Amino acid sequence: MLEKKPETDAEIEKLVYYTQRKIRPNGHAAAWVYRQKCPKCGKGLMGKPRDEKTGKVKIRSPDYICPDCGHAVEKKAYEESLTANVEYICPKCRYKGEIGIPFKRKKVQGMDALKFSCEKCGETILITKKMKEKKEDSD
């Protein structure tokens, strides 16, 4: 059973990751990952630190920090301990499924991707970063 898909801004604030992607030719996927409580104090939700002056999240920080006790966990280790919740429509067989997978992004064709298989037909499905579309040269 998946964790609840976020619907409000308050629920989205509790996420490490959220995306929706079209998967060609006929598929779709939504994936979300909730932040977890601090492994040391068990109170605060781990998150990226905030800039003291601006209050903005330091998205490039190499660590996740507990806002309650200050405990730090290295980004890769923390993220790989999480579960990605995925709702999908398989691009091959159109099966509508739900799956929980480790939040481990792997390099596939030079891009970071979450990778899983359709529960019905076994098709490999990738959730990649959104790619910028190339502009057509106009003559």
matplotlib code that plots the C-alpha trace (Angstrom):
import matplotlib.pyplot as plt

x = [0.0, 1.4, 1.7, -1.0, -0.5, 0.0, -2.9, -2.3, 0.7, 1.2, 1.5, 3.8, 6.1, 6.6, 8.2, 11.7, 10.6, 7.5, 7.1, 4.5, 5.7, 4.3, 5.9, 5.7, 3.8, 0.7, 2.0, 2.1, 3.7, 3.4, 6.1, 6.5, 8.8, 8.0, 10.7, 11.3, 11.8, 15.3, 17.0, 18.6, 15.8, 12.8, 11.0, 11.9, 11.5, 14.9, 15.3, 17.8, 19.2, 17.9, 19.9, 20.0, 19.6, 17.0, 15.2, 15.4, 16.3, 19.9, 19.0, 22.6, 23.5, 25.3, 23.3, 19.9, 19.5, 17.1, 15.5, 15.0, 18.4, 20.7, 21.7, 23.0, 22.9, 24.7, 22.3, 22.9, 22.7, 19.5, 17.8, 18.6, 16.9, 13.6, 10.8, 9.4, 5.6, 4.6, 1.2, 1.6, -0.1, 2.2, 3.1, 3.1, -0.1, -1.9, -2.1, -2.9, -0.7, 0.8, 4.2, 6.7, 10.3, 13.6, 14.4, 17.6, 18.1, 20.3, 22.1, 20.3, 21.4, 23.3, 20.3, 19.3, 16.1, 13.9, 13.5, 10.8, 8.8, 5.1, 3.5, 1.4, 3.6, 7.1, 7.9, 10.8, 9.6, 11.9, 11.0, 13.6, 14.3, 12.2, 14.2, 14.3, 12.8, 15.1, 14.1, 13.6, 15.8, 13.7, 14.9]
y = [0.0, 3.4, 6.4, 9.0, 11.0, 14.7, 17.0, 20.2, 22.6, 21.3, 17.7, 18.7, 20.4, 17.0, 15.6, 15.1, 14.5, 14.8, 14.5, 13.6, 12.4, 11.3, 8.1, 7.7, 6.5, 5.9, 5.9, 8.2, 8.1, 10.1, 9.6, 11.1, 10.5, 11.6, 12.9, 10.7, 11.5, 12.0, 8.7, 10.2, 12.1, 10.7, 14.1, 16.4, 15.6, 15.5, 18.2, 20.4, 23.2, 26.8, 29.9, 31.9, 35.2, 34.4, 31.4, 29.6, 25.9, 25.2, 22.6, 21.8, 21.0, 17.6, 16.8, 16.5, 18.1, 17.5, 20.9, 19.8, 18.3, 19.3, 15.7, 15.5, 12.6, 12.6, 13.2, 9.9, 7.7, 9.4, 9.4, 5.7, 4.8, 6.2, 4.7, 6.2, 5.8, 5.4, 5.4, 4.6, 3.6, 1.3, 2.6, -0.9, -2.6, 0.4, -1.4, 1.1, 0.1, 1.3, 0.3, 1.3, 1.2, 2.2, 5.9, 5.1, 7.0, 5.1, 6.3, 5.1, 6.4, 9.2, 10.4, 9.8, 7.7, 5.8, 2.4, -0.3, -2.9, -3.0, -5.5, -6.9, -7.2, -6.6, -3.6, -1.5, 1.9, 4.9, 8.1, 10.6, 14.3, 16.5, 17.2, 20.6, 20.4, 21.4, 24.4, 23.8, 26.0, 28.2, 29.1]
z = [0.0, -1.0, 1.2, 0.5, -2.6, -1.6, -2.3, -0.3, 0.0, 3.6, 2.4, -0.4, 2.2, 3.7, 0.5, -0.6, -4.2, -6.4, -10.2, -12.8, -16.2, -19.5, -20.6, -24.4, -26.2, -23.9, -20.3, -17.3, -13.9, -10.7, -8.0, -4.6, -1.6, 1.9, 4.3, 7.3, 11.0, 12.3, 13.0, 16.1, 18.0, 16.2, 16.2, 13.3, 9.6, 8.0, 5.3, 3.5, 5.6, 5.1, 4.5, 7.7, 5.8, 3.2, 4.7, 1.4, 1.2, 0.2, -2.5, -3.3, 0.3, 0.6, 3.8, 5.3, 8.7, 11.6, 12.5, 16.1, 17.1, 14.2, 13.4, 9.8, 7.3, 4.0, 1.1, -0.9, 2.2, 3.4, 0.0, -0.6, 2.7, 1.4, -0.6, -3.8, -4.2, -7.8, -9.6, -13.2, -16.5, -18.4, -21.8, -23.3, -21.9, -20.3, -16.9, -14.1, -11.2, -7.9, -6.6, -3.9, -4.9, -3.3, -4.0, -5.8, -9.0, -11.4, -14.5, -17.6, -21.0, -19.2, -17.1, -13.5, -13.4, -11.1, -12.7, -12.1, -14.1, -14.9, -12.5, -15.4, -18.5, -17.1, -19.2, -17.8, -17.0, -16.3, -14.5, -15.7, -15.2, -17.4, -20.5, -22.2, -25.7, -28.5, -30.5, -34.1, -36.4, -38.6, -42.0]

ax = plt.figure().add_subplot(projection="3d")
ax.plot(x, y, z, "-o")
ax.set_aspect("equal")
plt.show()
